[in-house]
Amino acid sequence: MWRSIRPWVFWPTFTVLMAAVLCSYVNLPLLLSTTKQLNTLILNTFSWLFSLGSLYLLVLAVAVYFSPLGKIRIGGENATPLLSKWRWFSITLCTTLAVGVLFWTTAEPLYHLYSPPESLGLTANSSDARLFAMSTMFLHWSFTPYAIYTVPALVFALAFYNRRLTFSISSMLRPLFRNDMPAWLINLVDAIALFALVAGMASSLGTGALTLSGGASQYIGGDTSPLRLAIIIAIIVATFVLSAASGLHKGISRLSAINAWLLAIVGIFVFVCGPTLYMLNLGTEAFGQYLDHFFTRSLFTGAAGHDEWPHWWSIFYWAIWFAWAPISALFLGKIARGYTVREFIMINLVLPALFATVWICVFSSASLYFDELLHGALNTILNDKGVEHVLYSLFEQMPASSLMIALLLFVAYISYVTAADSNTDAIGNLCTHGLDASSDLNAGMPMKVLWGTIVGIVSWVMVSFVGIDGVKMLSNLGGLPAMFIILLTSLSLWKWLKEPESLRHATPLQGDKPTNAMAASSLHARATVSNQPAG
């Protein structure tokens, strides 16, 4: 394993993360104060660019969809698909959706209902604030975040399969450098993206562990302790490492398909057993407001009214999505072989965003409905117990609540695992020398075990002894450099928009080392025999 490792990508990320854990033990207030100040500086200075950049990527994705580039097949005209469209969609949905949408779509609307932006003149807990809360959920969780993931993933897919470049985030930038990108810049780009993702995974794992611990307390009692968190994190890490190590078709694909069906079942249950007509009416009205105010809200920075709300919410979200997008692009691009650019945008942006829209209509509406029915009880639970308890309290208002909460715990567990195993797979590949479209795209078990363990340790230390806010802020610090990386990669897409025919056949860039023809032929033969679309 150590011979194949990329030292200038692996060691800087590993060192910074371990240093953060050590600093949290030696001087926690200093660590939190420093990261908070850096986050505030970034959001204050670049809020305009986060807002413009996220909107720009959505507009660019739409332009590409309707352009001649949309007809280009990823991997060349004769490329065979790695996955069926259903398996592909389920993996994409679960990789990007993850466990966060389960809990934030019920908790976040309550924050916006009771603490709307002051500069918009909204009264807390009013009908206007209720409509604002719902429409804001569509902004934060549907088309814009999926566009932030889709554009760099598409650039990587075309660079990796059609240009035969290496498995690296820097490959998305190579067309801009005429294949003469400095080695130090290649390593720096990959190391920054790796840090952002590993810190983000640790944050997400910590949140997931707290959530599962809160759900488990409903059955076994007791408080959340470091020991309970350690057991939960160890189980999750072991599961997603084994899933990632078993490969795309056995682990990630099957878990994602199960997770997608379970999400659908949970959503249908809440829609049928909850306030169905209220969901339909409020969801329709709020989606109309979302469309009506889309550009205004997308570019809302709060500068005119000295309002901090966008920094706490919209721009904070854009930073998080940007931080995760580069590494997610590696995995989403890797599984896209054999489909056209237009199909790629449909599977990675349009369909997941529509799924999220329906999910928000169901769960966010239900949360607002039961909070009003119970005279603010859900908001009290949010403030007193935390985000993870709102969803469980919502299900307690429905029939068969004990059974459904147990199912919800399982869905939350599988949701995190399916997101984490794809990212672990990408992390292992990024730290490994020499992976390209003619290789088996597998960094090996030791690398995935190592990074799974690192993520688990950082997550456990932070959530048990530091607080999840610390690692969240560390993750967000990666949002700024990641945004610059993604915006630069979009220039490669503009270049290909002008000359789409240059991508029709899988050929290396001028000056790039040609892919071994026998290896490519062997890969194609294996793909034809063993990688036929499943499911």
C-alpha positions as CSV (number, residue, x, y, z in Angstrom):
1,M,0.0,0.0,0.0
2,W,2.7,2.5,1.0
3,R,4.5,2.1,-2.4
4,S,1.4,3.1,-4.3
5,I,0.5,6.0,-2.0
6,R,0.6,9.7,-3.2
7,P,2.6,11.2,-0.4
8,W,2.0,14.9,-1.2
9,V,-1.8,14.2,-1.2
10,F,-2.0,11.7,1.7
11,W,0.4,13.2,4.3
12,P,-0.6,16.9,4.4
13,T,-4.3,15.9,4.9
14,F,-3.5,13.3,7.5
15,T,-1.1,15.7,9.4
16,V,-3.6,18.7,9.4
17,L,-6.4,16.5,10.7
18,M,-4.3,14.9,13.5
19,A,-3.0,18.4,14.4
20,A,-6.6,19.6,14.7
21,V,-7.5,16.7,17.0
22,L,-4.3,17.4,19.1
23,C,-5.1,21.1,19.3
24,S,-8.6,20.4,20.4
25,Y,-7.2,18.4,23.3
26,V,-4.5,21.0,24.2
27,N,-6.5,24.2,23.7
28,L,-10.0,23.7,22.6
29,P,-11.2,27.4,23.0
30,L,-8.3,28.6,20.8
31,L,-9.1,26.0,18.1
32,L,-12.8,26.9,18.0
33,S,-12.1,30.7,18.2
34,T,-9.6,30.5,15.3
35,T,-11.8,28.4,13.0
36,K,-14.8,30.5,13.8
37,Q,-12.9,33.7,12.9
38,L,-11.7,32.2,9.7
39,N,-15.2,31.0,8.7
40,T,-16.6,34.5,9.5
41,L,-13.9,36.1,7.4
42,I,-14.5,33.8,4.5
43,L,-18.3,34.3,4.5
44,N,-18.0,38.1,4.9
45,T,-15.5,38.4,2.1
46,F,-16.8,35.9,-0.4
47,S,-20.5,35.7,0.2
48,W,-21.1,37.4,-3.2
49,L,-19.0,34.8,-5.0
50,F,-20.6,31.8,-3.2
51,S,-24.0,33.1,-4.3
52,L,-23.0,34.0,-7.9
53,G,-21.0,30.8,-8.3
54,S,-23.8,28.5,-7.2
55,L,-26.3,30.2,-9.5
56,Y,-23.8,30.2,-12.4
57,L,-23.3,26.4,-12.1
58,L,-27.0,25.8,-12.3
59,V,-27.3,28.0,-15.4
60,L,-24.3,26.3,-17.0
61,A,-25.8,22.8,-16.4
62,V,-29.0,23.9,-18.2
63,A,-27.0,25.3,-21.1
64,V,-25.0,22.1,-21.4
65,Y,-28.1,20.0,-21.4
66,F,-29.6,21.7,-24.4
67,S,-26.2,22.1,-26.3
68,P,-24.7,19.7,-28.9
69,L,-22.3,18.6,-26.1
70,G,-25.4,16.9,-24.5
71,K,-25.2,14.2,-27.2
72,I,-21.6,13.1,-26.4
73,R,-21.3,9.7,-24.8
74,I,-19.1,9.4,-21.7
75,G,-16.3,7.0,-22.6
76,G,-16.7,7.3,-26.4
77,E,-19.2,6.1,-28.9
78,N,-18.7,2.4,-28.1
79,A,-18.5,2.7,-24.3
80,T,-20.7,0.2,-22.3
81,P,-22.6,1.3,-19.2
82,L,-21.2,0.3,-15.8
83,L,-24.8,0.3,-14.3
84,S,-28.4,0.3,-15.3
85,K,-30.2,3.6,-15.1
86,W,-32.0,2.6,-11.9
87,R,-28.9,1.5,-10.1
88,W,-27.1,4.6,-11.3
89,F,-29.9,6.9,-10.1
90,S,-30.1,5.1,-6.7
91,I,-26.4,5.5,-6.1
92,T,-26.4,9.1,-7.2
93,L,-29.4,9.9,-5.0
94,C,-28.0,8.2,-1.9
95,T,-24.5,9.5,-2.4
96,T,-25.6,13.2,-2.5
97,L,-28.7,13.0,-0.4
98,A,-27.1,11.2,2.6
99,V,-28.5,11.3,6.1
100,G,-28.8,15.1,6.4
101,V,-31.9,15.5,4.4
102,L,-33.8,13.0,6.6
103,F,-33.4,15.3,9.6
104,W,-32.9,18.8,8.2
105,T,-36.1,18.8,6.1
106,T,-38.1,18.5,9.4
107,A,-35.9,20.7,11.6
108,E,-34.7,23.5,9.3
109,P,-38.2,24.8,8.4
110,L,-38.8,25.5,12.1
111,Y,-35.7,27.6,12.3
112,H,-36.9,29.7,9.4
113,L,-40.5,29.9,10.8
114,Y,-39.4,31.3,14.2
115,S,-36.3,33.2,13.1
116,P,-36.9,34.6,9.5
117,P,-34.6,37.2,8.0
118,E,-35.1,40.6,9.7
119,S,-34.4,42.5,6.5
120,L,-37.3,40.9,4.7
121,G,-39.7,42.2,7.2
122,L,-41.2,38.8,8.1
123,T,-42.9,38.2,11.5
124,A,-41.9,35.1,13.3
125,N,-44.5,32.3,13.2
126,S,-46.7,34.1,10.7
127,S,-48.2,32.8,7.5
128,D,-45.6,34.7,5.5
129,A,-42.8,33.2,7.5
130,R,-44.4,29.7,7.0
131,L,-44.4,30.2,3.3
132,F,-40.8,31.6,3.4
133,A,-39.7,28.5,5.4
134,M,-41.0,26.1,2.8
135,S,-39.7,28.0,-0.2
136,T,-36.3,28.3,1.4
137,M,-36.1,24.5,1.8
138,F,-36.5,24.2,-2.0
139,L,-33.6,26.7,-2.5
140,H,-31.3,24.9,-0.1
141,W,-31.9,21.3,-0.9
142,S,-33.0,20.9,-4.6
143,F,-31.7,22.2,-7.9
144,T,-28.8,24.5,-6.8
145,P,-26.9,22.0,-4.6
146,Y,-27.3,19.3,-7.2
147,A,-25.9,21.6,-9.9
148,I,-22.8,22.3,-7.6
149,Y,-22.2,18.5,-7.6
150,T,-23.2,17.9,-11.3
151,V,-20.9,20.3,-13.1
152,P,-17.5,19.2,-11.7
153,A,-18.6,15.5,-11.8
154,L,-19.4,15.9,-15.5
155,V,-16.1,17.6,-16.2
156,F,-14.3,14.7,-14.4
157,A,-16.2,12.0,-16.3
158,L,-15.3,13.5,-19.7
159,A,-11.7,14.1,-18.6
160,F,-11.3,10.6,-17.2
161,Y,-13.1,8.5,-19.8
162,N,-12.9,10.6,-23.0
163,R,-9.5,12.2,-22.5
164,R,-8.0,9.2,-20.6
165,L,-6.6,11.3,-17.8
166,T,-5.7,10.0,-14.4
167,F,-8.0,9.6,-11.4
168,S,-7.4,13.1,-9.9
169,I,-9.3,16.3,-9.3
170,S,-6.5,18.1,-11.1
171,S,-7.4,16.2,-14.3
172,M,-10.5,18.5,-14.5
173,L,-8.1,21.4,-14.8
174,R,-5.6,19.9,-17.2
175,P,-7.4,21.1,-20.4
176,L,-6.8,24.7,-19.2
177,F,-3.0,24.1,-18.9
178,R,-2.5,22.4,-22.3
179,N,-1.5,19.3,-20.4
180,D,1.4,21.2,-18.7
181,M,0.0,21.5,-15.2
182,P,2.8,21.8,-12.6
183,A,3.2,18.7,-10.3
184,W,3.0,20.9,-7.1
185,L,-0.3,22.4,-8.3
186,I,-1.7,18.9,-9.0
187,N,-0.9,17.7,-5.5
188,L,-2.1,20.9,-3.9
189,V,-5.5,20.7,-5.6
190,D,-6.0,17.1,-4.6
191,A,-4.8,17.6,-1.0
192,I,-7.2,20.6,-0.5
193,A,-10.2,18.6,-1.8
194,L,-9.2,15.6,0.2
195,F,-9.0,17.6,3.4
196,A,-12.4,19.2,2.8
197,L,-14.1,15.8,2.3
198,V,-12.5,13.9,5.2
199,A,-13.4,16.7,7.6
200,G,-16.8,16.8,6.1
201,M,-17.2,13.0,6.4
202,A,-16.1,13.3,10.1
203,S,-18.7,16.0,10.7
204,S,-21.4,14.0,9.0
205,L,-20.5,10.8,10.8
206,G,-20.6,12.6,14.1
207,T,-24.0,14.0,13.3
208,G,-25.2,10.6,12.2
209,A,-23.9,9.0,15.4
210,L,-25.7,11.5,17.5
211,T,-28.9,10.9,15.5
212,L,-28.7,7.2,15.9
213,S,-27.9,7.5,19.6
214,G,-30.9,9.7,20.1
215,G,-33.1,7.2,18.3
216,A,-31.7,4.3,20.2
217,S,-32.5,6.1,23.5
218,Q,-36.2,5.7,22.6
219,Y,-35.8,2.0,23.1
220,I,-32.9,1.3,25.5
221,G,-32.9,4.6,27.4
222,G,-29.8,6.3,28.8
223,D,-27.9,9.3,27.7
224,T,-25.5,9.7,24.8
225,S,-22.1,8.9,26.1
226,P,-18.6,8.6,24.5
227,L,-18.8,4.8,24.8
228,R,-22.2,4.6,23.1
229,L,-20.9,7.0,20.4
230,A,-17.8,4.9,19.9
231,I,-19.8,1.7,19.5
232,I,-22.1,3.3,16.9
233,I,-19.3,4.9,15.0
234,A,-17.3,1.7,14.9
235,I,-20.3,-0.2,13.5
236,I,-20.9,2.4,10.8
237,V,-17.2,2.6,9.8
238,A,-16.9,-1.2,9.6
239,T,-20.0,-1.4,7.4
240,F,-19.1,1.3,4.9
241,V,-15.4,0.2,4.7
242,L,-16.5,-3.4,3.9
243,S,-19.1,-2.1,1.4
244,A,-16.6,0.1,-0.3
245,A,-14.0,-2.7,-0.4
246,S,-16.5,-5.1,-1.9
247,G,-16.7,-3.0,-5.0
248,L,-19.2,-0.9,-7.0
249,H,-21.6,-3.7,-8.0
250,K,-21.7,-5.8,-4.8
251,G,-21.6,-3.2,-2.0
252,I,-22.4,0.3,-3.0
253,S,-24.9,-0.5,-5.7
254,R,-26.9,-3.0,-3.6
255,L,-27.0,-0.8,-0.5
256,S,-28.0,2.2,-2.6
257,A,-30.8,0.4,-4.2
258,I,-32.1,-0.8,-0.9
259,N,-31.8,2.7,0.6
260,A,-33.7,4.3,-2.3
261,W,-36.6,1.9,-1.9
262,L,-36.7,2.4,1.9
263,L,-36.7,6.2,1.4
264,A,-39.6,5.9,-1.0
265,I,-41.5,3.7,1.5
266,V,-40.9,6.1,4.4
267,G,-42.0,9.1,2.2
268,I,-45.2,7.3,1.0
269,F,-46.1,6.4,4.6
270,V,-45.8,10.0,5.8
271,F,-47.7,11.3,2.8
272,V,-50.6,8.9,3.3
273,C,-50.7,9.0,7.1
274,G,-49.9,12.6,7.5
275,P,-51.7,15.8,6.6
276,T,-51.9,14.9,2.9
277,L,-54.0,17.8,1.7
278,Y,-52.0,20.3,3.7
279,M,-48.8,19.0,2.1
280,L,-50.2,19.3,-1.4
281,N,-51.5,22.8,-0.9
282,L,-48.6,24.3,1.1
283,G,-46.1,22.5,-1.1
284,T,-47.6,23.9,-4.3
285,E,-47.9,27.4,-3.0
286,A,-44.3,27.4,-1.6
287,F,-42.9,26.0,-4.8
288,G,-44.5,28.8,-6.6
289,Q,-42.9,31.3,-4.3
290,Y,-39.6,29.5,-4.8
291,L,-39.8,30.0,-8.5
292,D,-41.1,33.6,-8.2
293,H,-38.2,34.7,-6.0
294,F,-35.5,32.3,-7.3
295,F,-32.9,34.8,-8.5
296,T,-33.5,37.2,-5.6
297,R,-33.1,34.5,-2.9
298,S,-30.2,32.8,-4.7
299,L,-28.2,36.1,-4.7
300,F,-29.4,37.2,-1.2
301,T,-26.3,38.3,0.8
302,G,-28.0,40.4,3.4
303,A,-25.6,43.4,2.7
304,A,-28.3,46.0,2.2
305,G,-30.0,45.4,5.5
306,H,-26.9,44.3,7.5
307,D,-28.7,40.9,7.9
308,E,-26.6,37.9,9.0
309,W,-29.2,35.4,8.1
310,P,-27.7,34.5,4.6
311,H,-24.4,33.8,6.3
312,W,-26.0,31.5,8.8
313,W,-28.0,29.6,6.1
314,S,-27.9,30.0,2.3
315,I,-24.2,31.0,1.9
316,F,-23.2,28.6,4.7
317,Y,-24.9,25.8,2.7
318,W,-23.2,26.9,-0.6
319,A,-19.8,26.7,1.2
320,I,-20.6,23.1,2.5
321,W,-21.8,21.9,-1.0
322,F,-18.7,23.4,-2.6
323,A,-16.4,21.7,0.0
324,W,-17.9,18.3,-0.7
325,A,-18.3,18.7,-4.5
326,P,-14.7,18.0,-5.8
327,I,-14.3,14.6,-4.2
328,S,-18.0,13.7,-4.9
329,A,-17.2,14.5,-8.5
330,L,-14.7,11.7,-8.7
331,F,-17.1,9.0,-7.7
332,L,-20.1,10.4,-9.6
333,G,-18.0,10.8,-12.7
334,K,-16.5,7.3,-12.3
335,I,-19.9,5.5,-12.4
336,A,-21.2,7.5,-15.4
337,R,-19.4,5.6,-18.2
338,G,-21.5,4.6,-21.2
339,Y,-24.2,7.3,-20.9
340,T,-24.6,10.6,-22.7
341,V,-23.9,14.0,-21.2
342,R,-27.7,14.8,-21.3
343,E,-28.4,11.5,-19.5
344,F,-25.8,12.4,-16.9
345,I,-27.4,15.7,-16.1
346,M,-30.8,14.1,-15.9
347,I,-29.6,11.4,-13.5
348,N,-27.4,13.7,-11.4
349,L,-29.3,16.9,-11.3
350,V,-32.9,16.8,-12.6
351,L,-34.2,13.6,-11.1
352,P,-32.5,13.9,-7.6
353,A,-33.7,17.5,-7.4
354,L,-37.3,16.5,-8.2
355,F,-37.1,13.7,-5.6
356,A,-35.8,16.3,-3.0
357,T,-38.7,18.6,-4.0
358,V,-41.3,15.9,-3.3
359,W,-39.5,14.9,-0.1
360,I,-39.6,18.6,1.1
361,C,-43.3,18.9,0.2
362,V,-44.0,15.9,2.4
363,F,-41.7,16.2,5.4
364,S,-41.3,20.0,5.7
365,S,-45.0,20.5,5.4
366,A,-45.7,17.8,8.0
367,S,-43.2,19.4,10.4
368,L,-44.9,22.8,10.1
369,Y,-48.4,21.3,10.3
370,F,-47.7,19.3,13.5
371,D,-45.8,22.2,15.1
372,E,-48.8,24.4,14.7
373,L,-51.2,21.7,15.8
374,L,-49.2,21.1,18.9
375,H,-48.8,24.8,19.7
376,G,-45.1,24.9,19.0
377,A,-44.1,21.6,20.6
378,L,-41.8,20.6,17.8
379,N,-39.9,23.9,18.0
380,T,-39.5,23.3,21.8
381,I,-38.1,19.9,21.1
382,L,-35.7,21.4,18.5
383,N,-34.4,23.9,21.0
384,D,-34.3,21.7,24.0
385,K,-33.2,18.3,22.6
386,G,-31.7,19.0,19.1
387,V,-32.2,18.5,15.4
388,E,-32.2,14.7,15.5
389,H,-35.2,14.5,17.9
390,V,-37.6,16.5,15.7
391,L,-38.1,13.7,13.1
392,Y,-38.7,11.1,15.8
393,S,-41.3,13.4,17.5
394,L,-43.0,13.9,14.1
395,F,-43.4,10.1,13.6
396,E,-44.8,9.8,17.1
397,Q,-47.9,11.7,15.8
398,M,-48.6,8.9,13.3
399,P,-49.9,5.4,13.5
400,A,-47.4,2.5,14.1
401,S,-44.9,5.0,15.4
402,S,-42.7,2.4,17.2
403,L,-42.4,0.3,14.1
404,M,-41.7,3.3,11.9
405,I,-39.1,4.8,14.2
406,A,-37.3,1.5,14.1
407,L,-37.4,1.6,10.3
408,L,-36.3,5.2,10.4
409,L,-33.2,4.3,12.4
410,F,-32.3,1.6,9.9
411,V,-32.9,4.1,7.0
412,A,-30.7,6.7,8.7
413,Y,-28.0,4.0,9.2
414,I,-28.1,2.8,5.6
415,S,-28.3,6.4,4.3
416,Y,-25.0,7.3,5.9
417,V,-23.3,4.1,4.9
418,T,-24.3,4.4,1.3
419,A,-22.9,8.0,1.2
420,A,-19.8,7.2,3.1
421,D,-18.7,4.1,1.2
422,S,-18.8,6.0,-2.1
423,N,-16.7,8.8,-0.6
424,T,-14.3,6.3,1.0
425,D,-13.9,4.6,-2.4
426,A,-13.0,8.0,-4.0
427,I,-10.6,8.9,-1.2
428,G,-8.7,5.7,-1.6
429,N,-8.5,6.1,-5.3
430,L,-7.4,9.7,-5.0
431,C,-4.5,8.8,-2.7
432,T,-3.3,6.0,-5.1
433,H,-0.8,6.4,-7.9
434,G,-1.6,5.5,-11.5
435,L,-5.3,4.9,-11.6
436,D,-6.9,5.7,-15.0
437,A,-9.8,4.5,-17.1
438,S,-7.9,1.3,-18.1
439,S,-7.3,0.2,-14.5
440,D,-9.7,-1.6,-12.2
441,L,-10.4,1.6,-10.3
442,N,-9.8,0.0,-6.9
443,A,-7.3,1.4,-4.4
444,G,-7.5,-1.8,-2.4
445,M,-8.7,-2.8,1.0
446,P,-5.8,-1.4,3.2
447,M,-6.2,2.1,1.9
448,K,-10.0,2.1,2.5
449,V,-9.6,0.6,5.9
450,L,-7.0,3.3,6.8
451,W,-9.1,6.2,5.7
452,G,-12.3,4.7,7.3
453,T,-10.4,4.4,10.6
454,I,-9.1,8.0,10.4
455,V,-12.5,9.4,9.7
456,G,-14.0,7.4,12.6
457,I,-11.3,8.5,15.1
458,V,-11.6,12.2,14.1
459,S,-15.4,12.0,14.3
460,W,-15.5,10.3,17.7
461,V,-12.9,12.6,19.3
462,M,-14.7,15.7,18.0
463,V,-18.3,14.7,18.7
464,S,-17.5,13.2,22.2
465,F,-15.1,15.8,23.6
466,V,-15.1,18.9,21.3
467,G,-18.5,19.3,19.8
468,I,-19.6,18.8,16.3
469,D,-19.4,22.5,15.5
470,G,-15.6,22.4,15.6
471,V,-15.2,19.8,12.9
472,K,-18.1,21.4,10.9
473,M,-16.1,24.7,10.8
474,L,-13.0,22.8,9.7
475,S,-15.0,21.3,6.9
476,N,-16.4,24.6,5.8
477,L,-12.9,26.1,5.6
478,G,-12.4,23.8,2.5
479,G,-15.4,25.5,0.9
480,L,-13.5,28.5,-0.4
481,P,-10.6,26.8,-2.2
482,A,-13.0,24.1,-3.4
483,M,-15.2,26.8,-4.9
484,F,-12.2,28.2,-6.8
485,I,-11.3,24.7,-8.0
486,I,-14.9,24.0,-9.2
487,L,-15.3,27.4,-11.0
488,L,-12.0,26.8,-12.8
489,T,-13.0,23.3,-13.8
490,S,-16.2,24.8,-15.4
491,L,-13.9,26.6,-17.8
492,S,-12.9,23.2,-19.2
493,L,-16.6,22.6,-19.9
494,W,-16.9,25.9,-21.7
495,K,-13.9,24.8,-23.9
496,W,-15.6,21.5,-24.7
497,L,-18.9,23.3,-25.4
498,K,-17.1,25.1,-28.3
499,E,-15.7,21.8,-29.7
500,P,-17.9,18.9,-28.6
501,E,-16.7,16.7,-31.4
502,S,-13.3,16.5,-29.9
503,L,-14.8,14.3,-27.1
504,R,-16.8,12.0,-29.4
505,H,-14.0,9.3,-29.2
506,A,-11.9,8.5,-26.2
507,T,-8.5,9.9,-27.1
508,P,-5.8,11.3,-24.8
509,L,-4.8,14.9,-24.8
510,Q,-1.8,15.9,-26.9
511,G,1.3,15.1,-24.9
512,D,-0.5,12.8,-22.5
513,K,0.9,9.3,-22.2
514,P,-1.3,7.1,-24.4
515,T,-3.4,4.5,-22.7
516,N,-2.2,1.0,-23.3
517,A,-4.4,-0.4,-26.0
518,M,-4.3,-4.0,-24.7
519,A,-5.3,-2.8,-21.2
520,A,-8.1,-0.7,-22.6
521,S,-9.3,-3.7,-24.7
522,S,-9.1,-5.9,-21.7
523,L,-11.1,-3.5,-19.6
524,H,-13.7,-3.2,-22.4
525,A,-14.0,-7.0,-22.6
526,R,-14.4,-7.3,-18.8
527,A,-17.0,-4.6,-18.8
528,T,-19.0,-6.3,-21.5
529,V,-19.0,-9.6,-19.7
530,S,-19.2,-8.8,-16.0
531,N,-20.3,-5.2,-15.8
532,Q,-23.6,-5.5,-17.7
533,P,-26.3,-3.2,-16.2
534,A,-27.8,-4.8,-13.1
535,G,-31.3,-4.6,-11.7
